[in-house]
Amino acid sequence: MDWQAAAVEAGRIAQAWTAEGGPGGAVLLFDADDLRAQACGGLASLELALPFHADTAVRYASISKHFLAAYLLRTDGLGLTDFLGTHLPLPPTLGAVTVGRALDMTSGLPDALETLWLLGVPPSATLGDQALLAFIRRLDGLNFAPGTEISCSSTGYRLVQAALEAKGIDYAAELRERFFRPLGLGIRLPYDEAEPVAELAGGYWKSPSGWRRGRYGLHFSASGGLAGSAQDLVAWLQALIGGRPPADGLLPRLARLRTLADGRATDYGLGLARQALGARVLVGHGGSLPGFRTQFLLDPQARAGVVVVSNREDTDAAACSLRVMAALHRTTLPPPARGVLPEGLYAMPGTPFWMEHQGGVVTYQGAQETVYPDEADGVASRSAHLPIRLRREDGAIAGEIGHAPRRFVPVPADVEPDPGWAGAWVCPAQNARFDIAIADNEARMTIGAGPLLTELPLRPIGDGRGLTERGDDGPWTQRACLQFGRDEVRLATNRSRVLRFVRG
């Protein structure tokens, strides 16, 4: 391994943050016993002009997930084959999901944040844990049958934590006593964005008029709520790859291959994802909250790893960590697959599924992944939670997304809105409503209430479907498909496909 080359690459990443003079982050390289290199750059606080250090705290976001899985593997409170409904009052469809599938992204559970946003409730809206659980219990449906696909959803982790707490278990206290205190770590689980966290960096995103603070109003949970420094995370990961207490024996079990119902293996384990780097198999996870991006990658065979944490939305932490690991192993990363697939907008007949390809980036149901050259003149993503394998096929694009078969045809350029879309549409289960108006051959959707009432353009894509896009509340953008039937319309993104509205 070339530690010097990896340190140089880490330095390039940090120096770019410093040179800009805005928010930044830290890149730490380590083996099982030592911190081999660190590079920090940019500011932890734009308001106070504080530099970013390795001991600056950030929100770990979805890196938090593997801690919940690790806790379950250490205790007897919940088994991976237990049904969620055994431990929580849930609708039958949600209750029939097992704990293991809730953690390995094959559950079909709709993502709560994404579903709320489809209803017009933005990620910045303040919602407590009981309000969120009550909302989830009203979602009597799954995105897909458990074990038939893979799609990222944080809902399973929230429900598993709720099941633990229903047994009287204080999850945050358990993590502190079992994992954090023995290693002397300052990691904690604040449940509210307003709760003070020592040394916490501000999270920022760049608007057209300059840097802005990211806002996230939902109650934090085991799915993404932990906060700590890059140094804290390295110390935990060193114990994990070194097989030392309190993490001894956990890494192989967290990273073990999980399977779909038909026996096919996925690359997502229990809060850890597998990723190829040449002939090596790395494991790790990333995270994203408004203004924070995080990622770690481990090479279990070499007992080495990298942590990237950043308090700026535009950091591609996954790409940064892979660049450093590629330098460490003297491996060249392939460029994105440009020109392999035709560019443009495509849709799958008879479904709300659509995709767009631009410059080597595939957007599927609103979720984006860069794709790379694959066998047989096709493309593939590197993502475990959104695996993509596509190729040209007789004027269409076909293959698999999320391990499910997909075949997309081009969307005509001259599709017009159906006058039958116009009117009021309601979802009684969620006390929700939207209206569609059509004028001058253009459709517009109005959703929300009071000052949150928002008007969105609705782009027809044929076969009784329209696409809408919203991004008026921070750095994130949501692109959703409306699939109209005779008296029903379905709202769908990759992470939420269960909302159905009827005529008001």
N, C-alpha and C positions, 0 to 999 in steps of 0.2 A: 504494500500500500504506500502511496505517495502522500504523506501527511503535509509536506511542504506545498505541493501543488494544490491540495484541497484548501489549505490555509490561505493561499493566494486568491483562490476563487472566492472564498468567504470574504476576504478583504475587498475584493472588487464590488461585491454586493453592498457591503456596508459603506464603502466610500461613495457610491452613487447616492445613497441617502444623505450623507454628509454634504456632498457637493451641492445638492439642491437646497439645503437649508430648511427643509420641512421635517415632517415626522420621519421616523426611522425604524430601527429594530436591532436585533442581535442574531448572530450566527455562531453557534458553538459546535466544535468538533470534539469527539471524545471516544475513548475506548472503555472497556469495562472497569478500568482502574484509575484512569487519569483524564483530565481535561487537556486535550492536545493543542487546541487553538481556539481563540475567540476573536470575533470582529464585531464591533458595535458602531453604529452611525446614526446620524439624524437626531431628532429631538423627541424626548418622552413627553414634553409639555410645550406646546407652542406659546401658551399664555405666559409661562414662567421661564421660557428659554432653557429648560433643563435638558441636558444631554441624555441620550438613551444608554443604559449600562446593562451588563449581563444580569444584575440583580434588580432591574426594573420589572415590576409586576405587569402582566398583561392578562387579558381574559383568554383562557386556553380554548374556548369554544368547544368544538366537537372532539378535540383531543381528550376531553373529559370522559368520553364514552368508555374507553377501555378500563378505567378505574372501577366503574360499576360492574363490569364483567369480572374483573379481578376479585372484587369483593364477593360476588356470588360464588366464585370458584373456591373461596376460602371458608364459606359458611354453609350451613344446611337449611337456611331459611326458605330458599326457593330453588327448585330444580329446573334445569333447562327444558325438561319435557313437561313441566307443569303447564296447565292452561291458565291464561291470565284470569279467566272468569272464575277459577277456583279461589283466587285471592282478592278479587275486586268485583263489585257490582258493575257489570258491563253488558251491553247488548250482546245477543248470542253470537253475532258474527265476529265482534272484537274479542269476546270472551273465549272463543275457540282457537285463538292464536296462542302458540306456546311461547314460553319465555325465551327459548333459544331462537326462534324465528323473530321475535320482537327485537333481539339484539343483533342478528346477522343480516338485517335488511331484506329478508325474504318474506316478511309478515304480510305485506299488502296494506298495513295500517296507513291511513292518510296522514300526512304531516300536518300537525295542528297549525303551525304558523302559516303555512301555505294556504290552508283551507280558510283560515280567518281572513287572509288577504283577499282571497277570491270573493269573500262576502263584503269587502269594503273596509275591513278593520286592518289598519296598517301595522307593521312590526313595531312602530314606536308607541302604539297604544298601551296604556298601563293595564295589565291583567294579572290578578293574583292566581295562586295555585288552585284554589277551589273553583274559581271561575273557569279556569282552563280545563280542569277535570270534568266539570259539569258539561262544558262544551264538547269535549271528546266523547262523553257518554251519549250525546245526541247524534253522533255520527254512526248510524246503524248501517255500515257498509264498508267494504274493503276495496282498495285499488285493483287488486287481483287476488286470486285464490292463493293462500299461503303456500310457499314453496314453488310457485310456478315462474316467478320473475325475481329480479332484484332491483330495488329502487330505494334511494336514501329517504329515511323518515326518522325524525327524532321522537315521535310519539311513543314508540315502544319503550324507550329508555325512561321517559317520564312515567309511563304506567308501571314499569317494573319498580321504580323508586317508590311510587305510591303504594304498591303492594307491600314493600318492605315496611313502609311507615304505618300501614294499616295493622301490621303486627307489632307496632310499638317500637320499631327500630329507628333510631336517629341516624340517618345515613351519613350526614356530614360529620357527626361525632365519631361514627364508626371508622370512616376514612382517616380521620385525624389520629385516632388511637392505634389503628392497625397498621397504617402505612406511613403517614406523614411524621408523627412524633418520633418513631424509632429511627428515622433517617434525618431528623432535625430539619424538616422542610417547612417552609412558610406557606404552602399551598392551602387555600381555604375555599369554601363554597358559599359565597354570598348569594342570597336569593333575590336580591333587588338591586337594580342598577344604581339606585340612590344610596345604597349602603356603602359607607367609606371602606376602602381597601388600601392598606398601607403601601406606599410606593407605586400605586397603580398609574400607568401611563394613560394619557388621554387617547381615545381612538378617533381617527380623523378620516374624512373622505374629501376629495377635491371636486367641488362644484364649479360651474362655469365662472363664478365670481370669487373663487378661492377656497381655502381649506375650511371645512366645517366639522363640528363634532358629530360623531355617530351617535344615534339614539336607538335604544332597544327597550321596549316597555314590558315585554312579557316576563313573567316569573321564571327565574333560572332554575334548572334542574340538573339531574345527573347527565342529561343529554349534552350539556354544553356549558355548565355554570362555573366550573373551577377557575380560580385565578391564582397566578403565581409567576415566578420569574423563570427565565431561561435556565439559570443555574439550578433552581429547584427541580425543573423537569429533567435536566441532565442527571442529577443525583438519583432520581427515581429510575431513569432508564438504565443507568449503570448497574443498579441492583437487579434490574430485569434481565439485561443481557449477561450479567455476571452470575446469575442464579443465586444471589445472596438474599438473606432475609431482610425485609419481610416479603420480598418478591420472588423468592426461590421457587422454581418449578412452574411459574406462571406463564412465561413467554411461550413455550411450546403449546400450551393449552389455549392461550388467547389467539395464537396465529394458526391453529390447526385448521385445515380445510373443512369448510362446511359444504353441504350439498343441497341441491334442490330436491323436490319430491321425486323426480325421476332418476335421481342418483348422480346427476352431473355436478361436478365440483364448481364452486364459486371461489373468487379470490378474496372475499370478505369473511373474516373470522368473527371473533367476539370483540368488537371494538377496535380491531386491527385489520389493516388491508395489506395484501401481498402485491408486490410490484417487481417486475423483472428489470434487471440492469445487466444487459449482456446475458451471461450464463448464470448470474447470481440472482437470488430471490431476496428482495428486501421486504421488510414489514414496517408499517408505520401508520400514521393518520394525520389528517389536516383538520383545520377548524376555521370558521369564519363567523364573525359577528360584526355589526356595522362599525368599521374603523379598526378592526383587528383581524390579522391573518396569521395563522400558525401552521407548523408542519414539523413532524420528526420522521426520520427514516433510520432503521436499524439494519445492520448486516449481521444476523445471528452467527453465521459461520466465522466471520472475521472479528466478531465481538467489538464492532465499531458502530458509530452513529453520528447523526447531525441533527441539531435543533435549529429551527428558524422561527423567530417570533417577530412580529411587526405591528406597529400601531398606525398603519396607513392602509387604506382599502385597496390601493392599486398594486400592492405587493403580491406577486404570484409565489407564495411560499412553497408550494409543491414543486414548481420549476426550479426555484432557488436551491432547495434541498437536493434535488436530483442532480443539478449542476455540480454541487460540492461533492456528492458521492461519486459522480462520474469522474471527477478530477482525482479523487482518492484512489480509484481503481483503474486509472488511466484508460477510461472508456470514452468513446465518442458517442454523443447522443444524436439520434437521427433527427433531421428537420421535419417539420410538419408536412403532411401529404397534400401539397398543393397541385392541382391539375389532375389528380387521380379520379376524383368524382366531379361530375359537372356541378357548377354552382347554381344556386337558386332555391326556390321554395317548393317543397313537396308535401304531399299528404297521402294518408293511407285510406283508400276507399272504405266507406261504411263505418269509420271509426273517428274519434276525435284526435287521432295521432297525426302529428305533422313534424317535419324537420326542415331545417334550412342549412345549407352549406355555403360558407364564405371563407376563402383563404385558408383552408385546412382546419377550420373550426366548424363543428357540427352542433347546431342547436336543436335539441329534441324536446318538445313539449315545454320549452322555456329553459331547460337545463343545457349548459354549454360544456363541451369537451373538445380539446384539440385532438386531432386524429393523425396517425402516422402510417407510412406504407406498411401493408400487410401482404401476406402471401396471395397469389392468384390475382394480382392487379387490384387488390382491395385496400381498405383502410381499417385501422383499429385504434381504439383509445387505450390509454394506460390506466384508466380508472376502474377500480374494483366495484364501486357503488353505481357506476354507469358504464358498464362494458359495452363497447360498440364494435361491431364487425360488419362492414358494408361493402358493396361492390356494385358496379353497373350491371343492369340486366334488362336487355330489350327496351331501352328507353326509360326504364325505371331505376330506382335504387333499392336494393334488397339486401337482406342479411338478418342480423340479430341486434337488438338493443335491450339491455337488461336481461340477456339470455332468452328473450322472447322473439319469435319470428316477426319480421316487419318487411313490408314491401310498399314503397312510396312512389307515387306518380307525380309528374310536374303539375303545379297549380297554374291554370290558365291566367293570362294577364288581364283579361277583360271580364272577370266574374262580377256580376251585379248582385246587390242585396235582394233578398226575397221580401216582398211587402208583407208577407205573413209573419215576419219576425216582429213587426211593430206592436207595441202595447206594453202592458205591465206583466211582469213575471214574478212569482212569489215562491219562497221555500218555507212552508209553515213550520217545519221542525226547527229551523234556525231563526224564525221571525225576521226573515230577510226578504228583500225585494230589489229588483232593478227594472228600469224602463228602457225600451228601445224606440227611437224615433228615426224615420227615414224621410229625407228631403233631398231633392236634387240628386237622386241616385246615390246618396251617401247615408250610411247607417251610423248612429251614435248610441252608445249605451250610457245610461246614467245610474250610478249606484252609490249607496251611502245614505247618510242622514244628516240633517243640520249642516254645520260648517264642514263636515266631511263629505258632503255630496259632491261627487266627481263625475264629469262627463268624459267619456273615452271614445275614440274612433273605433269602429268595428269593421275590420277588413274582410270581405267575403273571400273564401277560398274554395267554393264549390261544394256540392254534395250536402247542402244544408248546414254549412259551417262558417264560422267567422272567427277571426283572430283579433284580440284586443291587447293593449299594452299599457302598463301603468308604472311610473317611477317617480312619483311626485312627493315622496316622503323620505328622502335619503338616498344612499348610494345604490340600492338594489332596484332591479327592474323585474316585473312579473309579466310574462306573456302567456295568455290563456286562450284556450279554444272553447267556443260555444258551439255545441252540436245540437241542432234543432230537430225535433220530431213534430208530430202533428200538434200535440198539446203539451209538450215537455221540451225542456232544453237542459242539456248537461254541460256543466262547467268543468274544465279539466286542465291540469298541468301534469308534469311528470310525477310530482310528489302528492298530488291530490286529484282524484278522479271520481269522487262520490257525490258531489253536490248536484241535485236535480231540482229544477224550478218548474212550476206549472203556471198556466195563465191565471192572472189575478182577476 
